[in-house]
Amino acid sequence: MKQRIITGVIGGALFISLVIAGGWLFSTFIFIVASVAMTELLKMKKISPFSVMGLISLGSMWLLLIPSTWFDTVVTIQFTKIETFVF
């Protein structure tokens, strides 16, 4: 229990500092946390993260996590990232 509290305090301090910092640091942190969470979800469903379904899941999640301003800068098509995701 003691280790969980210490981990929670350190994780909370890191999260709050990255929220305050914002920008690409926060986006990178969210990408990492979401990737770990998706990998754990795939493992619970007994799907390998390196299978076709696993890679499609990770790629779709990453597409949705890209900030819209970054997506509009890199992708010059006239579709939003949600329309690209649905396609």
ZIKA-V44693 format. One record per residue. N is the residue number from 1. SS is DSSP state (H for helix, E for strand, C for the rest). BURIAL is # if it has 24 or more other ideal C-beta (glycine too) atoms within 12 Angstrom, else .. Layout:
BEGIN
n ss burial
N SS BURIAL
N SS BURIAL
END
This chain:
BEGIN
n ss burial
1 C .
2 H .
3 H .
4 H .
5 H .
6 H .
7 H .
8 H .
9 H .
10 H .
11 H .
12 H .
13 H .
14 H .
15 H .
16 H .
17 H .
18 H .
19 H .
20 H .
21 H .
22 C .
23 H .
24 H .
25 H .
26 H .
27 H .
28 H .
29 H #
30 H #
31 H #
32 H .
33 H .
34 H .
35 H .
36 H .
37 H .
38 H #
39 H .
40 H .
41 H .
42 H #
43 H .
44 H .
45 C .
46 C .
47 C .
48 C .
49 C #
50 C .
51 C .
52 H .
53 H .
54 H .
55 H .
56 H .
57 H #
58 H #
59 H .
60 H .
61 H #
62 H #
63 H #
64 H .
65 H #
66 C #
67 C .
68 H .
69 H .
70 H .
71 H .
72 H .
73 H .
74 H .
75 C .
76 C .
77 C .
78 C .
79 C .
80 C .
81 H #
82 H .
83 H .
84 H .
85 H .
86 H .
87 C .
END
